[in-house]
Amino acid sequence: MLVLPLVWLLTAVGVYIAALRSGMTALRWAVAALISGPLLLPLFTSHKRLLLRKVQGGNAVWFRP
């Protein structure tokens, strides 16, 4: 019974910390994680990747073997 709210809360805290470290609006992402829980993680990851791509530019090399 208490597991689901605890997972939602821990997800919100984790997303808040990840957003702070990435330079994103942390409070907005934490509130969104409180509402949607772990379902937000793929959206957060893709948004973080798009933001990084925007900052680095389109011609940046992402992978060097």
N, C-alpha and C positions, 0 to 999 in steps of 0.2 A: 504494500500500500504506500509506503513512504519512498520506495525506490524510484518511481517515476518522477516525482517532484525533485528528488535529489539529483537525478540525472539531468533534468532541465536546468537546475541551478548550477551544477558543475559545468555544464556546457556553456552557459552564459558567462561564467567566470573565465573559462578557457578562451572563449571567443573574444572577450574583453581584453585579456592579456595579449592575445595574438594580434588584435587590431592595434593596440598601443605599440607593440613592437614593429608593426608594419607601417605605422604612420597614418592609419585610417581613423575615421571617426569612431572611437571606441564605444562611447555611450550608445550611439545609434545601433551598432552591431550587437551590443549586449542586450538591449531591449528587444531586438528582433530575435535573438537566441532565447530569451525568456518566453517569448510568444510561441515560437515554432520548435524549440528544442534542438535535438541533433539533426533534424531535417535541414537545418540551415547550413551545415558544414560544407556540402558541395557548392552551394551558392557563394559562401564566403571564400572558399579556395579559388574559385574561378574569378571572383571579383578582385581578389588580391593579385592573381596572375595578370589580369587585364590592366590593373593599375601599375604594376611593375613594367609591363610592356609599354604602357603609355609614357612612363618616366624615362625608360631607356631608349625609346625610339624604335622605329621599325627596322632599321638596318643593323641593330646590335646582334652580336653572335651569342646565342643562348647555350650552345653545346659545342665543346671542342673535345674530340676523342683523344 
